[in-house]
Amino acid sequence: MRLARALAAHEARVWAGLGLWLARRRDGVGDGVRALPYARAQASTMYAFLFVCVVETVGMSFFTAAYPVLHWVVLALDVYTVLLVLGFHAGSVVRPHTAGPEGLRIRQGATLDLRIPAALIGAVRRDLHFPGNTTPDGTLEVTVAAQTSVTVELTGPVTVTRLFRRPREVRTVRFHADEPHAAVEAVRGLMAAEPAR
């Protein structure tokens, strides 16, 4: 039951992301909050995959035209798949990483939303990294196009919860940003503002 609820919540976030994308709005980006986009590196791959799905939809429509029931079932599944792929990419566009008064927020479409209080950020650096098959203990790697570009070291653990995975504590977060230097600058701004707060 818990898995079914998690899948339903995830799918709802995918469709909500598609709605935000069509409305040209971004989630969690308001006054005093700086967006740190990360979707650009995956855009070409996602659009290529979307193109393949559309071609498959058209092809299957021709092959199943002689069987009306099968035709409509396959067409519905294909259109659903096309919208789902578009929703996955849209989720990454409308849910960027953010830096603001509440701290650093690391996201990955509809699958991850990690909030890190500014007080827990110990160090940040530009760090191009291509993770392998194993992730070091205590490290979260949020890859885009099989890479990360910013590393954040924490002074204390934060708990990460991801779809189909058990919650775990991490002290190092590696993530990708389209503009890694701007992301590092934004995080350093949070660190500088924290003592005054």
N, CA, C and O atoms as a DFTB+ gen file, in Angstrom:
788 C
 N C O
     1  1       0.828      -1.198       0.000
     2  2       0.000       0.000       0.000
     3  2       0.871       1.260       0.000
     4  3       0.580       2.231      -0.700
     5  1       1.954       1.227       0.805
     6  2       2.838       2.389       0.888
     7  2       3.489       2.672      -0.466
     8  3       3.645       3.829      -0.856
     9  1       3.868       1.604      -1.182
    10  2       4.467       1.759      -2.504
    11  2       3.459       2.363      -3.477
    12  3       3.805       3.237      -4.271
    13  1       2.206       1.892      -3.415
    14  2       1.165       2.424      -4.301
    15  2       0.933       3.906      -4.038
    16  3       0.759       4.685      -4.975
    17  1       0.929       4.298      -2.760
    18  2       0.745       5.712      -2.419
    19  2       1.924       6.551      -2.918
    20  3       1.736       7.662      -3.414
    21  1       3.144       6.008      -2.784
    22  2       4.328       6.730      -3.240
    23  2       4.297       6.922      -4.757
    24  3       4.638       7.992      -5.261
    25  1       3.885       5.875      -5.481
    26  2       3.792       5.967      -6.942
    27  2       2.720       6.969      -7.360
    28  3       2.920       7.742      -8.297
    29  1       1.580       6.956      -6.665
    30  2       0.497       7.894      -6.983
    31  2       0.939       9.329      -6.733
    32  3       0.643      10.220      -7.528
    33  1       1.649       9.554      -5.624
    34  2       2.133      10.907      -5.304
    35  2       3.160      11.367      -6.342
    36  3       3.167      12.526      -6.758
    37  1       4.032      10.430      -6.753
    38  2       5.044      10.763      -7.760
    39  2       4.381      11.139      -9.078
    40  3       4.749      12.132      -9.707
    41  1       3.403      10.345      -9.491
    42  2       2.725      10.637     -10.754
    43  2       1.981      11.969     -10.681
    44  3       1.950      12.714     -11.660
    45  1       1.391      12.271      -9.547
    46  2       0.710      13.558      -9.378
    47  2       1.702      14.711      -9.527
    48  3       1.369      15.740     -10.114
    49  1       2.920      14.545      -8.999
    50  2       3.942      15.585      -9.128
    51  2       4.389      15.737     -10.582
    52  3       4.679      16.843     -11.039
    53  1       4.443      14.602     -11.311
    54  2       4.807      14.667     -12.738
    55  2       3.780      15.495     -13.504
    56  3       4.146      16.377     -14.281
    57  1       2.486      15.210     -13.285
    58  2       1.435      15.940     -14.004
    59  2       1.390      17.401     -13.566
    60  3       1.143      18.286     -14.384
    61  1       1.629      17.657     -12.279
    62  2       1.659      19.041     -11.794
    63  2       2.811      19.801     -12.445
    64  3       2.673      20.975     -12.789
    65  1       3.949      19.124     -12.612
    66  2       5.095      19.746     -13.276
    67  2       4.781      20.102     -14.718
    68  3       5.189      21.157     -15.205
    69  1       4.060      19.229     -15.399
    70  2       3.675      19.501     -16.781
    71  2       2.747      20.708     -16.839
    72  3       2.859      21.542     -17.737
    73  1       1.827      20.799     -15.877
    74  2       0.926      21.953     -15.818
    75  2       1.677      23.251     -15.574
    76  3       1.393      24.265     -16.210
    77  1       2.640      23.222     -14.649
    78  2       3.449      24.418     -14.372
    79  2       4.258      24.830     -15.595
    80  3       4.416      26.016     -15.882
    81  1       4.768      23.830     -16.311
    82  2       5.583      24.092     -17.504
    83  2       4.738      24.767     -18.577
    84  3       5.186      25.720     -19.215
    85  1       3.503      24.270     -18.777
    86  2       2.607      24.866     -19.767
    87  2       2.221      26.288     -19.356
    88  3       2.014      27.154     -20.205
    89  1       2.126      26.519     -18.037
    90  2       1.778      27.855     -17.531
    91  2       3.005      28.764     -17.410
    92  3       2.883      29.925     -17.020
    93  1       4.184      28.238     -17.744
    94  2       5.448      28.979     -17.655
    95  2       5.718      29.510     -16.248
    96  3       6.117      30.659     -16.062
    97  1       5.491      28.646     -15.277
    98  2       5.756      28.997     -13.880
    99  2       6.756      28.012     -13.299
   100  3       6.923      26.907     -13.814
   101  1       7.427      28.422     -12.213
   102  2       8.363      27.532     -11.527
   103  2       7.955      27.386     -10.073
   104  3       7.501      28.340      -9.440
   105  1       8.122      26.192      -9.560
   106  2       7.741      25.878      -8.191
   107  2       8.845      26.311      -7.221
   108  3      10.020      26.008      -7.428
   109  1       8.453      27.021      -6.161
   110  2       9.396      27.359      -5.102
   111  2      10.341      28.496      -5.412
   112  3      11.302      28.714      -4.674
   113  1      10.092      29.232      -6.493
   114  2      10.959      30.352      -6.857
   115  2      10.145      31.633      -6.668
   116  3       9.290      31.975      -7.484
   117  1      10.437      32.326      -5.575
   118  2       9.710      33.563      -5.266
   119  2      10.666      34.659      -4.860
   120  3      11.844      34.634      -5.214
   121  1      10.155      35.620      -4.118
   122  2      10.972      36.738      -3.664
   123  2      12.121      36.252      -2.783
   124  3      11.916      35.483      -1.844
   125  1      13.315      36.706      -3.095
   126  2      14.481      36.367      -2.300
   127  2      15.017      34.963      -2.534
   128  3      15.953      34.539      -1.857
   129  1      14.437      34.239      -3.481
   130  2      14.875      32.867      -3.769
   131  2      15.508      32.845      -5.157
   132  3      14.905      33.295      -6.131
   133  1      16.716      32.321      -5.235
   134  2      17.444      32.267      -6.507
   135  2      17.339      30.872      -7.104
   136  3      17.670      29.884      -6.448
   137  1      16.879      30.791      -8.347
   138  2      16.767      29.507      -9.052
   139  2      18.132      29.098      -9.590
   140  3      18.879      29.922     -10.117
   141  1      18.445      27.813      -9.448
   142  2      19.689      27.243      -9.964
   143  2      19.311      26.099     -10.909
   144  3      19.293      24.940     -10.492
   145  1      19.008      26.410     -12.184
   146  2      18.518      25.390     -13.117
   147  2      19.541      24.286     -13.382
   148  3      20.749      24.480     -13.246
   149  1      19.014      23.122     -13.765
   150  2      19.887      21.980     -14.060
   151  2      19.411      21.155     -15.251
   152  3      20.061      20.171     -15.601
   153  1      18.305      21.520     -15.880
   154  2      17.684      20.666     -16.904
   155  2      18.325      20.776     -18.280
   156  3      18.094      19.913     -19.127
   157  1      19.118      21.807     -18.529
   158  2      19.647      22.029     -19.877
   159  2      20.493      20.850     -20.380
   160  3      20.433      20.503     -21.560
   161  1      21.269      20.241     -19.497
   162  2      22.166      19.160     -19.909
   163  2      21.419      17.917     -20.384
   164  3      21.960      17.127     -21.157
   165  1      20.179      17.738     -19.927
   166  2      19.429      16.544     -20.315
   167  2      18.408      16.827     -21.420
   168  3      17.781      15.895     -21.924
   169  1      18.230      18.086     -21.802
   170  2      17.156      18.464     -22.721
   171  2      17.247      17.728     -24.051
   172  3      16.245      17.194     -24.527
   173  1      18.430      17.689     -24.660
   174  2      18.548      17.057     -25.978
   175  2      18.219      15.568     -25.907
   176  3      17.578      15.037     -26.814
   177  1      18.646      14.891     -24.847
   178  2      18.342      13.468     -24.688
   179  2      16.852      13.247     -24.501
   180  3      16.275      12.338     -25.097
   181  1      16.226      14.079     -23.672
   182  2      14.794      13.922     -23.419
   183  2      13.976      14.191     -24.673
   184  3      13.005      13.484     -24.941
   185  1      14.354      15.203     -25.443
   186  2      13.604      15.509     -26.663
   187  2      13.825      14.432     -27.734
   188  3      12.920      14.139     -28.515
   189  1      15.014      13.851     -27.769
   190  2      15.258      12.743     -28.696
   191  2      14.394      11.539     -28.320
   192  3      13.814      10.886     -29.188
   193  1      14.313      11.252     -27.020
   194  2      13.475      10.149     -26.548
   195  2      12.005      10.432     -26.848
   196  3      11.258       9.533     -27.233
   197  1      11.599      11.680     -26.671
   198  2      10.222      12.080     -26.969
   199  2       9.920      11.887     -28.449
   200  3       8.840      11.416     -28.805
   201  1      10.877      12.250     -29.323
   202  2      10.698      12.062     -30.760
   203  2      10.505      10.589     -31.108
   204  3       9.647      10.246     -31.922
   205  1      11.302       9.720     -30.492
   206  2      11.177       8.276     -30.726
   207  2       9.797       7.792     -30.293
   208  3       9.176       6.977     -30.975
   209  1       9.321       8.294     -29.163
   210  2       7.989       7.896     -28.675
   211  2       6.888       8.334     -29.637
   212  3       5.934       7.593     -29.874
   213  1       7.022       9.542     -30.192
   214  2       6.020      10.037     -31.137
   215  2       6.034       9.202     -32.413
   216  3       4.978       8.852     -32.938
   217  1       7.224       8.882     -32.913
   218  2       7.335       8.037     -34.109
   219  2       6.717       6.671     -33.850
   220  3       6.015       6.129     -34.703
   221  1       6.979       6.115     -32.667
   222  2       6.400       4.808     -32.312
   223  2       4.875       4.892     -32.240
   224  3       4.183       3.956     -32.643
   225  1       4.353       5.999     -31.733
   226  2       2.903       6.190     -31.638
   227  2       2.269       6.194     -33.029
   228  3       1.251       5.543     -33.261
   229  1       2.885       6.937     -33.950
   230  2       2.364       7.001     -35.316
   231  2       2.456       5.628     -35.978
   232  3       1.507       5.186     -36.627
   233  1       3.591       4.955     -35.817
   234  2       3.774       3.627     -36.412
   235  2       2.763       2.622     -35.899
   236  3       2.173       1.878     -36.683
   237  1       2.557       2.592     -34.593
   238  2       1.601       1.640     -34.017
   239  2       0.168       1.952     -34.446
   240  3      -0.656       1.042     -34.540
   241  1      -0.138       3.215     -34.707
   242  2      -1.476       3.578     -35.179
   243  2      -1.761       2.934     -36.533
   244  3      -2.870       2.465     -36.785
   245  1      -0.743       2.915     -37.405
   246  2      -0.920       2.273     -38.713
   247  2      -1.063       0.758     -38.578
   248  3      -1.904       0.147     -39.237
   249  1      -0.233       0.155     -37.716
   250  2      -0.248      -1.305     -37.580
   251  2      -1.523      -1.829     -36.938
   252  3      -1.952      -2.944     -37.237
   253  1      -2.129      -1.046     -36.066
   254  2      -3.315      -1.526     -35.348
   255  2      -4.624      -0.973     -35.909
   256  3      -5.691      -1.203     -35.339
   257  1      -4.543      -0.240     -37.034
   258  2      -5.746       0.394     -37.590
   259  2      -6.852      -0.607     -37.919
   260  3      -8.033      -0.267     -37.846
   261  1      -6.487      -1.827     -38.278
   262  2      -7.489      -2.837     -38.658
   263  2      -8.203      -3.442     -37.448
   264  3      -9.193      -4.155     -37.614
   265  1      -7.724      -3.172     -36.252
   266  2      -8.310      -3.732     -35.024
   267  2      -8.705      -2.571     -34.111
   268  3      -7.904      -2.137     -33.283
   269  1      -9.938      -2.062     -34.254
   270  2     -10.338      -0.829     -33.557
   271  2     -10.099      -0.829     -32.043
   272  3      -9.586       0.155     -31.510
   273  1     -10.455      -1.901     -31.345
   274  2     -10.272      -1.919     -29.889
   275  2      -8.789      -1.852     -29.537
   276  3      -8.376      -1.046     -28.703
   277  1      -7.997      -2.699     -30.176
   278  2      -6.550      -2.698     -29.943
   279  2      -5.953      -1.342     -30.322
   280  3      -5.081      -0.826     -29.623
   281  1      -6.424      -0.774     -31.422
   282  2      -5.918       0.520     -31.891
   283  2      -6.089       1.593     -30.815
   284  3      -5.150       2.333     -30.521
   285  1      -7.285       1.678     -30.227
   286  2      -7.537       2.719     -29.238
   287  2      -6.804       2.467     -27.922
   288  3      -6.378       3.408     -27.253
   289  1      -6.662       1.206     -27.559
   290  2      -5.914       0.877     -26.336
   291  2      -4.443       1.261     -26.498
   292  3      -3.855       1.905     -25.629
   293  1      -3.858       0.850     -27.634
   294  2      -2.444       1.147     -27.887
   295  2      -2.229       2.652     -28.039
   296  3      -1.241       3.190     -27.541
   297  1      -3.152       3.333     -28.727
   298  2      -3.030       4.775     -28.907
   299  2      -3.077       5.500     -27.553
   300  3      -2.291       6.416     -27.307
   301  1      -4.000       5.085     -26.683
   302  2      -4.095       5.702     -25.349
   303  2      -2.807       5.500     -24.563
   304  3      -2.321       6.432     -23.921
   305  1      -2.245       4.283     -24.608
   306  2      -0.993       4.004     -23.896
   307  2       0.167       4.812     -24.471
   308  3       1.010       5.317     -23.730
   309  1       0.203       4.929     -25.791
   310  2       1.286       5.682     -26.429
   311  2       1.207       7.170     -26.103
   312  3       2.226       7.795     -25.807
   313  1       0.015       7.737     -26.156
   314  2      -0.149       9.160     -25.835
   315  2       0.208       9.400     -24.372
   316  3       0.850      10.397     -24.040
   317  1      -0.208       8.483     -23.499
   318  2       0.130       8.582     -22.078
   319  2       1.654       8.572     -21.896
   320  3       2.189       9.349     -21.107
   321  1       2.344       7.699     -22.622
   322  2       3.805       7.608     -22.527
   323  2       4.466       8.899     -22.996
   324  3       5.399       9.393     -22.363
   325  1       3.975       9.444     -24.114
   326  2       4.527      10.697     -24.633
   327  2       4.363      11.815     -23.594
   328  3       5.305      12.564     -23.336
   329  1       3.176      11.924     -23.005
   330  2       2.933      12.963     -22.000
   331  2       3.778      12.739     -20.748
   332  3       4.236      13.695     -20.122
   333  1       3.981      11.473     -20.388
   334  2       4.788      11.158     -19.209
   335  2       6.245      11.568     -19.420
   336  3       6.865      12.141     -18.524
   337  1       6.793      11.275     -20.603
   338  2       8.176      11.661     -20.904
   339  2       8.305      13.184     -20.874
   340  3       9.263      13.725     -20.322
   341  1       7.328      13.867     -21.472
   342  2       7.333      15.324     -21.456
   343  2       7.218      15.840     -20.023
   344  3       7.845      16.836     -19.662
   345  1       6.408      15.151     -19.206
   346  2       6.250      15.528     -17.807
   347  2       7.519      15.358     -17.003
   348  3       7.804      16.167     -16.120
   349  1       8.296      14.307     -17.296
   350  2       9.562      14.102     -16.588
   351  2      10.508      15.283     -16.848
   352  3      11.125      15.815     -15.925
   353  1      10.606      15.677     -18.112
   354  2      11.500      16.797     -18.428
   355  2      10.948      18.104     -17.872
   356  3      11.691      18.921     -17.327
   357  1       9.632      18.295     -18.013
   358  2       9.003      19.518     -17.505
   359  2       9.243      19.671     -16.004
   360  3       9.473      20.777     -15.516
   361  1       9.188      18.547     -15.269
   362  2       9.427      18.577     -13.830
   363  2      10.805      19.106     -13.481
   364  3      10.973      19.812     -12.487
   365  1      11.793      18.763     -14.300
   366  2      13.152      19.247     -14.060
   367  2      13.280      20.733     -14.371
   368  3      14.064      21.440     -13.739
   369  1      12.508      21.202     -15.345
   370  2      12.565      22.614     -15.716
   371  2      11.879      23.483     -14.657
   372  3      12.407      24.525     -14.269
   373  1      10.704      23.052     -14.191
   374  2       9.915      23.894     -13.273
   375  2      10.301      23.721     -11.811
   376  3       9.860      24.490     -10.957
   377  1      11.126      22.710     -11.516
   378  2      11.594      22.515     -10.140
   379  2      13.118      22.602     -10.092
   380  3      13.790      21.590      -9.893
   381  1      13.669      23.808     -10.273
   382  2      15.126      23.948     -10.208
   383  2      15.615      23.835      -8.767
   384  3      14.825      23.911      -7.826
   385  1      16.926      23.653      -8.604
   386  2      17.508      23.822      -7.271
   387  2      17.279      25.292      -6.904
   388  3      17.160      26.143      -7.786
   389  1      17.220      25.581      -5.623
   390  2      17.044      26.975      -5.205
   391  2      17.934      27.303      -4.015
   392  3      18.299      26.431      -3.227
   393  1      18.272      28.580      -3.908
   394  2      19.000      29.101      -2.748
   395  2      18.235      30.313      -2.256
   396  3      17.997      31.252      -3.015
   397  1      17.847      30.297      -0.982
   398  2      17.055      31.398      -0.448
   399  2      17.085      31.426       1.066
   400  3      17.903      30.743       1.683
   401  1      16.214      32.198       1.665
   402  2      16.195      32.353       3.126
   403  2      16.051      31.036       3.884
   404  3      16.538      30.905       5.007
   405  1      15.384      30.067       3.274
   406  2      15.196      28.771       3.938
   407  2      16.395      27.842       3.765
   408  3      16.419      26.753       4.339
   409  1      17.385      28.260       2.984
   410  2      18.560      27.433       2.762
   411  2      18.657      26.958       1.326
   412  3      18.126      27.583       0.408
   413  1      19.339      25.852       1.149
   414  2      19.562      25.266      -0.172
   415  2      18.558      24.141      -0.396
   416  3      18.357      23.288       0.468
   417  1      17.941      24.155      -1.556
   418  2      16.968      23.119      -1.894
   419  2      17.465      22.391      -3.139
   420  3      17.605      22.992      -4.204
   421  1      17.732      21.091      -2.998
   422  2      18.231      20.280      -4.100
   423  2      17.082      19.417      -4.606
   424  3      16.453      18.687      -3.840
   425  1      16.818      19.511      -5.907
   426  2      15.694      18.760      -6.468
   427  2      16.101      18.012      -7.733
   428  3      17.105      18.324      -8.374
   429  1      15.305      17.037      -8.061
   430  2      15.493      16.294      -9.306
   431  2      14.104      15.919      -9.815
   432  3      13.572      14.854      -9.502
   433  1      13.534      16.822     -10.605
   434  2      12.199      16.598     -11.140
   435  2      11.203      16.314     -10.031
   436  3      11.107      17.054      -9.051
   437  1      10.454      15.208     -10.208
   438  2       9.441      14.828      -9.221
   439  2       9.959      13.799      -8.226
   440  3       9.214      13.359      -7.350
   441  1      11.237      13.406      -8.348
   442  2      11.730      12.292      -7.535
   443  2      12.506      12.688      -6.284
   444  3      12.672      11.867      -5.382
   445  1      12.987      13.935      -6.211
   446  2      13.805      14.337      -5.064
   447  2      13.532      15.786      -4.698
   448  3      13.448      16.650      -5.571
   449  1      13.395      16.046      -3.407
   450  2      13.247      17.413      -2.895
   451  2      13.917      17.445      -1.521
   452  3      13.297      17.115      -0.510
   453  1      15.182      17.844      -1.498
   454  2      15.979      17.855      -0.273
   455  2      16.228      19.292       0.160
   456  3      16.748      20.099      -0.611
   457  1      15.855      19.608       1.397
   458  2      16.072      20.949       1.949
   459  2      17.252      20.902       2.913
   460  3      17.287      20.091       3.839
   461  1      18.217      21.789       2.676
   462  2      19.409      21.864       3.521
   463  2      19.460      23.246       4.170
   464  3      19.629      24.244       3.469
   465  1      19.318      23.324       5.491
   466  2      19.416      24.630       6.158
   467  2      20.803      25.242       5.938
   468  3      21.811      24.536       5.928
   469  1      20.834      26.558       5.764
   470  2      22.111      27.244       5.521
   471  2      23.105      26.983       6.650
   472  3      24.312      26.936       6.414
   473  1      22.603      26.813       7.882
   474  2      23.488      26.590       9.031
   475  2      24.262      25.289       8.922
   476  3      25.293      25.132       9.576
   477  1      23.787      24.351       8.110
   478  2      24.474      23.060       7.972
   479  2      25.505      23.043       6.850
   480  3      26.238      22.065       6.705
   481  1      25.572      24.099       6.061
   482  2      26.506      24.121       4.929
   483  2      27.882      24.535       5.428
   484  3      28.069      25.645       5.927
   485  1      28.845      23.625       5.284
   486  2      30.201      23.909       5.751
   487  2      31.112      24.407       4.659
   488  3      31.965      25.259       4.906
   489  1      30.946      23.886       3.441
   490  2      31.801      24.280       2.317
   491  2      31.086      23.960       1.017
   492  3      30.249      23.059       0.951
   493  1      31.433      24.718      -0.018
   494  2      30.876      24.473      -1.350
   495  2      31.967      24.751      -2.373
   496  3      32.775      25.665      -2.204
   497  1      31.982      23.957      -3.433
   498  2      32.998      24.172      -4.470
   499  2      32.501      23.672      -5.818
   500  3      31.649      22.787      -5.899
   501  1      33.046      24.255      -6.859
   502  2      32.821      23.783      -8.226
   503  2      33.620      22.506      -8.357
   504  3      34.816      22.494      -8.068
   505  1      32.978      21.422      -8.791
   506  2      33.636      20.111      -8.763
   507  2      33.002      19.207      -9.813
   508  3      32.037      18.499      -9.525
   509  1      33.545      19.230     -11.039
   510  2      33.012      18.381     -12.095
   511  2      33.331      16.930     -11.776
   512  3      34.492      16.562     -11.595
   513  1      32.289      16.113     -11.709
   514  2      32.451      14.733     -11.256
   515  2      31.565      13.821     -12.108
   516  3      30.422      14.158     -12.414
   517  1      32.105      12.674     -12.481
   518  2      31.341      11.684     -13.242
   519  2      31.219      10.428     -12.380
   520  3      32.101       9.570     -12.405
   521  1      30.128      10.317     -11.616
   522  2      29.995       9.202     -10.667
   523  2      30.039       7.841     -11.350
   524  3      29.596       7.674     -12.487
   525  1      30.585       6.883     -10.622
   526  2      30.621       5.509     -11.104
   527  2      29.389       4.740     -10.666
   528  3      28.339       5.327     -10.404
   529  1      29.520       3.434     -10.587
   530  2      28.384       2.590     -10.214
   531  2      28.096       2.614      -8.723
   532  3      26.978       2.315      -8.303
   533  1      29.088       2.965      -7.920
   534  2      28.886       2.981      -6.469
   535  2      29.023       4.406      -5.941
   536  3      29.833       5.194      -6.430
   537  1      28.225       4.711      -4.947
   538  2      28.254       6.025      -4.306
   539  2      28.874       5.877      -2.932
   540  3      28.473       4.994      -2.174
   541  1      29.844       6.721      -2.586
   542  2      30.453       6.619      -1.250
   543  2      29.402       6.783      -0.149
   544  3      28.412       7.495      -0.318
   545  1      29.637       6.110       0.977
   546  2      28.725       6.242       2.119
   547  2      28.643       7.713       2.548
   548  3      29.642       8.432       2.560
   549  1      27.443       8.129       2.894
   550  2      27.250       9.488       3.372
   551  2      27.246      10.539       2.279
   552  3      27.306      11.734       2.568
   553  1      27.175      10.105       1.013
   554  2      27.192      11.039      -0.111
   555  2      25.944      10.856      -0.958
   556  3      25.540       9.730      -1.253
   557  1      25.341      11.961      -1.344
   558  2      24.217      11.959      -2.271
   559  2      24.693      12.539      -3.588
   560  3      25.236      13.643      -3.624
   561  1      24.492      11.795      -4.678
   562  2      24.869      12.273      -6.010
   563  2      23.602      12.479      -6.835
   564  3      22.900      11.520      -7.154
   565  1      23.320      13.711      -7.172
   566  2      22.137      14.063      -7.965
   567  2      22.642      14.394      -9.366
   568  3      22.955      15.545      -9.671
   569  1      22.715      13.380     -10.201
   570  2      23.323      13.536     -11.519
   571  2      22.321      14.005     -12.567
   572  3      21.123      13.736     -12.483
   573  1      22.847      14.705     -13.539
   574  2      22.125      15.050     -14.761
   575  2      23.104      14.787     -15.889
   576  3      24.230      15.285     -15.869
   577  1      22.676      14.000     -16.880
   578  2      23.561      13.596     -17.976
   579  2      24.830      12.940     -17.420
   580  3      25.931      13.178     -17.917
   581  1      24.661      12.118     -16.389
   582  2      25.734      11.324     -15.777
   583  2      26.859      12.171     -15.190
   584  3      28.011      11.738     -15.173
   585  1      26.542      13.369     -14.711
   586  2      27.577      14.213     -14.120
   587  2      27.013      15.078     -13.007
   588  3      25.812      15.340     -12.939
   589  1      27.911      15.511     -12.138
   590  2      27.596      16.541     -11.147
   591  2      28.643      17.629     -11.304
   592  3      29.738      17.373     -11.806
   593  1      28.314      18.839     -10.880
   594  2      29.258      19.944     -11.080
   595  2      29.489      20.795      -9.832
   596  3      30.346      21.679      -9.834
   597  1      28.727      20.533      -8.764
   598  2      28.896      21.277      -7.515
   599  2      28.902      20.284      -6.353
   600  3      28.090      19.359      -6.315
   601  1      29.815      20.478      -5.415
   602  2      29.869      19.647      -4.212
   603  2      29.654      20.520      -2.988
   604  3      30.295      21.559      -2.827
   605  1      28.736      20.081      -2.121
   606  2      28.441      20.787      -0.880
   607  2      28.775      19.862       0.288
   608  3      28.243      18.756       0.378
   609  1      29.652      20.311       1.179
   610  2      30.012      19.563       2.381
   611  2      29.182      20.113       3.537
   612  3      29.094      21.328       3.717
   613  1      28.576      19.224       4.317
   614  2      27.714      19.639       5.423
   615  2      28.407      19.445       6.768
   616  3      29.275      18.585       6.916
   617  1      28.014      20.249       7.734
   618  2      28.578      20.130       9.075
   619  2      27.805      19.121       9.918
   620  3      28.253      18.739      10.999
   621  1      26.660      18.693       9.431
   622  2      25.844      17.695      10.110
   623  2      25.037      16.936       9.078
   624  3      24.935      17.372       7.932
   625  1      24.463      15.811       9.460
   626  2      23.740      14.989       8.482
   627  2      22.348      15.533       8.165
   628  3      21.705      16.175       8.995
   629  1      21.906      15.257       6.939
   630  2      20.511      15.487       6.546
   631  2      19.964      14.162       6.042
   632  3      20.709      13.337       5.512
   633  1      18.677      13.961       6.204
   634  2      18.051      12.711       5.774
   635  2      17.466      12.876       4.380
   636  3      16.713      13.810       4.106
   637  1      17.834      11.942       3.504
   638  2      17.372      11.956       2.114
   639  2      16.359      10.845       1.919
   640  3      16.593       9.700       2.305
   641  1      15.226      11.193       1.313
   642  2      14.210      10.207       0.974
   643  2      13.970      10.274      -0.528
   644  3      13.616      11.323      -1.064
   645  1      14.166       9.132      -1.206
   646  2      13.939       9.077      -2.651
   647  2      12.964       7.952      -2.977
   648  3      12.794       7.015      -2.197
   649  1      12.332       8.058      -4.132
   650  2      11.387       7.052      -4.589
   651  2      12.083       5.694      -4.699
   652  3      13.161       5.594      -5.283
   653  1      11.469       4.652      -4.139
   654  2      11.961       3.267      -4.171
   655  2      13.245       3.047      -3.369
   656  3      13.883       2.004      -3.510
   657  1      13.633       4.006      -2.533
   658  2      14.846       3.840      -1.728
   659  2      14.540       4.148      -0.277
   660  3      13.640       4.928       0.035
   661  1      15.309       3.520       0.611
   662  2      15.140       3.785       2.042
   663  2      15.755       5.129       2.397
   664  3      16.739       5.546       1.785
   665  1      15.180       5.808       3.383
   666  2      15.789       7.069       3.835
   667  2      17.209       6.811       4.347
   668  3      17.483       5.774       4.952
   669  1      18.096       7.758       4.097
   670  2      19.467       7.632       4.595
   671  2      20.024       9.005       4.904
   672  3      19.547      10.020       4.397
   673  1      21.046       9.015       5.748
   674  2      21.675      10.272       6.134
   675  2      22.904      10.525       5.282
   676  3      23.676       9.608       4.998
   677  1      23.084      11.783       4.872
   678  2      24.251      12.156       4.071
   679  2      24.901      13.401       4.652
   680  3      24.247      14.218       5.301
   681  1      26.193      13.532       4.409
   682  2      26.946      14.713       4.836
   683  2      27.613      15.421       3.658
   684  3      28.176      16.505       3.812
   685  1      27.543      14.800       2.483
   686  2      28.078      15.406       1.262
   687  2      27.018      15.304       0.178
   688  3      26.425      14.244      -0.024
   689  1      26.784      16.402      -0.512
   690  2      25.799      16.422      -1.600
   691  2      26.496      16.917      -2.858
   692  3      27.064      18.009      -2.886
   693  1      26.440      16.096      -3.893
   694  2      26.960      16.498      -5.199
   695  2      25.774      16.643      -6.140
   696  3      24.941      15.741      -6.239
   697  1      25.695      17.771      -6.829
   698  2      24.586      17.976      -7.752
   699  2      25.062      18.706      -8.994
   700  3      26.148      19.286      -9.016
   701  1      24.232      18.668     -10.029
   702  2      24.566      19.362     -11.269
   703  2      23.787      20.668     -11.349
   704  3      22.625      20.729     -10.949
   705  1      24.423      21.701     -11.862
   706  2      23.765      22.975     -12.144
   707  2      24.216      23.428     -13.527
   708  3      25.377      23.250     -13.896
   709  1      23.302      24.012     -14.288
   710  2      23.661      24.500     -15.621
   711  2      24.755      25.554     -15.546
   712  3      25.622      25.629     -16.417
   713  1      24.705      26.365     -14.499
   714  2      25.719      27.416     -14.279
   715  2      26.379      27.142     -12.924
   716  3      26.003      27.759     -11.927
   717  1      27.354      26.227     -12.868
   718  2      27.929      25.833     -11.580
   719  2      28.587      26.976     -10.811
   720  3      28.516      27.015      -9.582
   721  1      29.229      27.906     -11.523
   722  2      29.872      29.027     -10.813
   723  2      28.821      29.896     -10.126
   724  3      29.025      30.358      -9.004
   725  1      27.694      30.114     -10.809
   726  2      26.609      30.904     -10.214
   727  2      26.001      30.164      -9.028
   728  3      25.619      30.785      -8.036
   729  1      25.910      28.837      -9.127
   730  2      25.373      28.044      -8.019
   731  2      26.280      28.129      -6.800
   732  3      25.801      28.298      -5.679
   733  1      27.587      28.013      -7.013
   734  2      28.549      28.116      -5.911
   735  2      28.458      29.499      -5.270
   736  3      28.479      29.627      -4.046
   737  1      28.359      30.521      -6.096
   738  2      28.250      31.895      -5.579
   739  2      26.977      32.059      -4.744
   740  3      27.002      32.707      -3.698
   741  1      25.864      31.471      -5.203
   742  2      24.598      31.579      -4.464
   743  2      24.690      30.877      -3.116
   744  3      24.202      31.389      -2.109
   745  1      25.318      29.699      -3.100
   746  2      25.450      28.955      -1.842
   747  2      26.385      29.692      -0.895
   748  3      26.132      29.736       0.309
   749  1      27.452      30.266      -1.413
   750  2      28.356      31.050      -0.555
   751  2      27.638      32.273       0.017
   752  3      27.919      32.703       1.136
   753  1      26.705      32.827      -0.768
   754  2      25.907      33.938      -0.270
   755  2      25.056      33.511       0.919
   756  3      24.896      34.269       1.876
   757  1      24.499      32.278       0.860
   758  2      23.735      31.748       1.995
   759  2      24.631      31.607       3.219
   760  3      24.241      31.964       4.331
   761  1      25.837      31.082       3.006
   762  2      26.773      30.882       4.108
   763  2      27.175      32.208       4.748
   764  3      27.302      32.302       5.969
   765  1      27.373      33.232       3.916
   766  2      27.778      34.542       4.438
   767  2      26.638      35.194       5.218
   768  3      26.877      35.899       6.198
   769  1      25.405      34.960       4.783
   770  2      24.259      35.595       5.438
   771  2      23.888      34.884       6.732
   772  3      23.247      35.482       7.597
   773  1      24.275      33.623       6.884
   774  2      23.844      32.832       8.046
   775  2      24.342      33.384       9.378
   776  3      23.540      33.449      10.310
   777  1      25.611      33.789       9.542
   778  2      26.050      34.325      10.830
   779  2      25.230      35.555      11.263
   780  3      24.906      35.715      12.439
   781  1      24.904      36.414      10.293
   782  2      24.119      37.616      10.607
   783  2      22.718      37.237      11.069
   784  3      22.139      37.897      11.932
   785  1      22.183      36.179      10.494
   786  2      20.847      35.743      10.888
   787  2      20.864      35.169      12.289
   788  3      19.825      34.748      12.796
